[in-house]
Amino acid sequence: MSFESDKSILFLIAKARNILKKEFEKELKPFNISYAHRVILIRLSEKDAVTQKELAQDTYFEQSNLTLMLDKLELKGLVKRQPKENDRRAYLISITSEGKELIAPLIQMGEMIMQKALKGVNPEQKKEFSSLLELLYQNLKN
């Protein structure tokens, strides 16, 4: 049974996001981390020693959810929190050496999944698709 809403942009974006997330979660099982953990680790490998507020902004996670994710990553020894100098309420979040060891395989896995997902899409279409998604985001951001 097919509905017109099945062809809506919103539905298709949600459908694609869900299947991509499911694929990532399947591939991440051996690492014993979630997709959200992967996002956090990769961001910290690019921009280390940031406050939780900065990390939340960079990853688009709510700070309250990020706290729980960081707790789990800290227990696994993949990130560490250090008090921020001159601000007793804030902590700097850093990736540990154990976390850094995961980055190359996590990036490689992401590239493999996206290669599979974008099979048959030429470079110009990829560029246009990225531009359209960025425009959609910018239009709704504020």
C-alpha positions as a Markdown table, in Angstrom:
| # | Residue | x | y | z |
|---|---|---|---|---|
| 1 | Met | 0.0 | 0.0 | 0.0 |
| 2 | Ser | 1.5 | 3.3 | -1.1 |
| 3 | Phe | 0.6 | 6.7 | 0.3 |
| 4 | Glu | 1.4 | 10.1 | -1.2 |
| 5 | Ser | 3.2 | 11.0 | 2.0 |
| 6 | Asp | 5.7 | 8.2 | 1.3 |
| 7 | Lys | 7.1 | 10.4 | -1.4 |
| 8 | Ser | 7.4 | 13.6 | 0.7 |
| 9 | Ile | 10.8 | 15.0 | 1.3 |
| 10 | Leu | 10.4 | 14.9 | 5.0 |
| 11 | Phe | 9.4 | 11.3 | 5.0 |
| 12 | Leu | 12.3 | 10.4 | 2.6 |
| 13 | Ile | 14.9 | 12.2 | 4.8 |
| 14 | Ala | 13.6 | 10.4 | 7.9 |
| 15 | Lys | 13.6 | 7.1 | 6.1 |
| 16 | Ala | 17.1 | 7.6 | 4.8 |
| 17 | Arg | 18.4 | 8.8 | 8.2 |
| 18 | Asn | 16.9 | 5.8 | 10.0 |
| 19 | Ile | 18.4 | 3.2 | 7.7 |
| 20 | Leu | 21.8 | 4.9 | 7.8 |
| 21 | Lys | 21.7 | 5.0 | 11.6 |
| 22 | Lys | 20.7 | 1.3 | 11.6 |
| 23 | Glu | 23.6 | 0.4 | 9.3 |
| 24 | Phe | 26.0 | 2.4 | 11.5 |
| 25 | Glu | 24.7 | 0.7 | 14.7 |
| 26 | Lys | 25.2 | -2.7 | 13.1 |
| 27 | Glu | 28.8 | -1.9 | 12.1 |
| 28 | Leu | 29.5 | -0.4 | 15.5 |
| 29 | Lys | 28.6 | -3.5 | 17.5 |
| 30 | Pro | 32.2 | -4.8 | 17.6 |
| 31 | Phe | 33.4 | -1.4 | 19.0 |
| 32 | Asn | 30.7 | -1.5 | 21.7 |
| 33 | Ile | 29.7 | 2.1 | 21.1 |
| 34 | Ser | 26.7 | 3.8 | 19.6 |
| 35 | Tyr | 26.4 | 6.1 | 16.6 |
| 36 | Ala | 26.2 | 9.1 | 18.9 |
| 37 | His | 29.4 | 8.0 | 20.6 |
| 38 | Arg | 31.0 | 7.7 | 17.2 |
| 39 | Val | 30.0 | 11.3 | 16.4 |
| 40 | Ile | 31.4 | 12.6 | 19.7 |
| 41 | Leu | 34.7 | 10.7 | 19.4 |
| 42 | Ile | 35.3 | 11.9 | 15.8 |
| 43 | Arg | 34.5 | 15.5 | 16.8 |
| 44 | Leu | 36.9 | 15.3 | 19.8 |
| 45 | Ser | 39.6 | 14.0 | 17.5 |
| 46 | Glu | 39.1 | 17.1 | 15.3 |
| 47 | Lys | 38.7 | 19.6 | 18.1 |
| 48 | Asp | 40.0 | 18.4 | 21.5 |
| 49 | Ala | 39.6 | 19.8 | 24.9 |
| 50 | Val | 36.2 | 21.6 | 24.5 |
| 51 | Thr | 33.6 | 22.4 | 27.1 |
| 52 | Gln | 30.4 | 20.3 | 27.2 |
| 53 | Lys | 28.5 | 23.3 | 25.9 |
| 54 | Glu | 30.8 | 23.6 | 22.9 |
| 55 | Leu | 30.6 | 19.9 | 22.2 |
| 56 | Ala | 26.8 | 20.0 | 22.3 |
| 57 | Gln | 26.8 | 22.8 | 19.8 |
| 58 | Asp | 29.3 | 21.0 | 17.5 |
| 59 | Thr | 27.4 | 17.7 | 17.6 |
| 60 | Tyr | 23.8 | 19.0 | 17.7 |
| 61 | Phe | 23.1 | 17.0 | 20.9 |
| 62 | Glu | 21.2 | 18.3 | 23.8 |
| 63 | Gln | 23.5 | 19.0 | 26.8 |
| 64 | Ser | 21.5 | 16.7 | 29.1 |
| 65 | Asn | 21.7 | 13.8 | 26.6 |
| 66 | Leu | 25.4 | 14.5 | 26.0 |
| 67 | Thr | 26.1 | 14.2 | 29.8 |
| 68 | Leu | 24.9 | 10.6 | 29.7 |
| 69 | Met | 26.8 | 9.8 | 26.6 |
| 70 | Leu | 30.0 | 11.3 | 28.0 |
| 71 | Asp | 29.5 | 9.3 | 31.2 |
| 72 | Lys | 29.5 | 6.1 | 29.2 |
| 73 | Leu | 32.5 | 7.1 | 27.1 |
| 74 | Glu | 34.4 | 8.0 | 30.2 |
| 75 | Leu | 33.6 | 4.6 | 31.8 |
| 76 | Lys | 35.0 | 3.0 | 28.7 |
| 77 | Gly | 38.2 | 5.1 | 29.0 |
| 78 | Leu | 37.6 | 6.8 | 25.6 |
| 79 | Val | 37.2 | 10.4 | 26.9 |
| 80 | Lys | 38.1 | 12.3 | 30.0 |
| 81 | Arg | 36.8 | 15.3 | 31.8 |
| 82 | Gln | 39.1 | 17.9 | 33.4 |
| 83 | Pro | 38.1 | 21.0 | 35.3 |
| 84 | Lys | 38.3 | 24.1 | 33.3 |
| 85 | Glu | 40.7 | 26.7 | 34.6 |
| 86 | Asn | 39.0 | 29.8 | 36.0 |
| 87 | Asp | 35.5 | 28.1 | 35.8 |
| 88 | Arg | 34.7 | 25.6 | 38.5 |
| 89 | Arg | 31.4 | 24.7 | 36.9 |
| 90 | Ala | 32.8 | 23.7 | 33.5 |
| 91 | Tyr | 34.8 | 20.8 | 32.4 |
| 92 | Leu | 37.0 | 20.3 | 29.3 |
| 93 | Ile | 36.2 | 17.1 | 27.4 |
| 94 | Ser | 39.2 | 15.4 | 25.8 |
| 95 | Ile | 39.6 | 12.2 | 23.8 |
| 96 | Thr | 42.0 | 9.7 | 25.4 |
| 97 | Ser | 44.7 | 7.7 | 23.6 |
| 98 | Glu | 42.3 | 4.7 | 23.6 |
| 99 | Gly | 39.7 | 6.8 | 22.0 |
| 100 | Lys | 42.2 | 8.1 | 19.4 |
| 101 | Glu | 43.0 | 4.5 | 18.4 |
| 102 | Leu | 39.4 | 4.0 | 17.3 |
| 103 | Ile | 39.2 | 7.1 | 15.0 |
| 104 | Ala | 40.8 | 5.6 | 11.9 |
| 105 | Pro | 38.6 | 2.5 | 11.9 |
| 106 | Leu | 35.5 | 4.6 | 12.7 |
| 107 | Ile | 36.2 | 6.9 | 9.8 |
| 108 | Gln | 36.9 | 4.0 | 7.4 |
| 109 | Met | 33.7 | 2.4 | 8.5 |
| 110 | Gly | 31.7 | 5.6 | 7.8 |
| 111 | Glu | 33.3 | 5.9 | 4.4 |
| 112 | Met | 32.4 | 2.3 | 3.6 |
| 113 | Ile | 28.7 | 2.8 | 4.6 |
| 114 | Met | 28.4 | 6.0 | 2.7 |
| 115 | Gln | 30.0 | 4.5 | -0.4 |
| 116 | Lys | 27.4 | 1.7 | -0.2 |
| 117 | Ala | 24.6 | 4.2 | 0.4 |
| 118 | Leu | 25.6 | 6.5 | -2.5 |
| 119 | Lys | 26.3 | 3.7 | -5.0 |
| 120 | Gly | 25.2 | 4.9 | -8.5 |
| 121 | Val | 25.3 | 8.6 | -7.5 |
| 122 | Asn | 27.8 | 10.6 | -9.4 |
| 123 | Pro | 30.1 | 13.3 | -7.8 |
| 124 | Glu | 28.0 | 16.2 | -9.2 |
| 125 | Gln | 24.8 | 14.7 | -7.7 |
| 126 | Lys | 26.5 | 14.2 | -4.3 |
| 127 | Lys | 27.6 | 17.8 | -4.4 |
| 128 | Glu | 24.1 | 19.0 | -5.3 |
| 129 | Phe | 22.5 | 16.8 | -2.7 |
| 130 | Ser | 24.9 | 18.1 | 0.0 |
| 131 | Ser | 24.1 | 21.7 | -1.0 |
| 132 | Leu | 20.4 | 21.1 | -0.9 |
| 133 | Leu | 20.6 | 19.5 | 2.6 |
| 134 | Glu | 22.7 | 22.4 | 3.8 |
| 135 | Leu | 20.2 | 25.0 | 2.3 |
| 136 | Leu | 17.3 | 23.1 | 4.0 |
| 137 | Tyr | 19.2 | 23.3 | 7.3 |
| 138 | Gln | 20.2 | 27.0 | 6.9 |
| 139 | Asn | 16.6 | 27.9 | 6.0 |
| 140 | Leu | 15.2 | 26.3 | 9.2 |
| 141 | Lys | 18.1 | 27.0 | 11.6 |
| 142 | Asn | 16.9 | 30.3 | 12.9 |
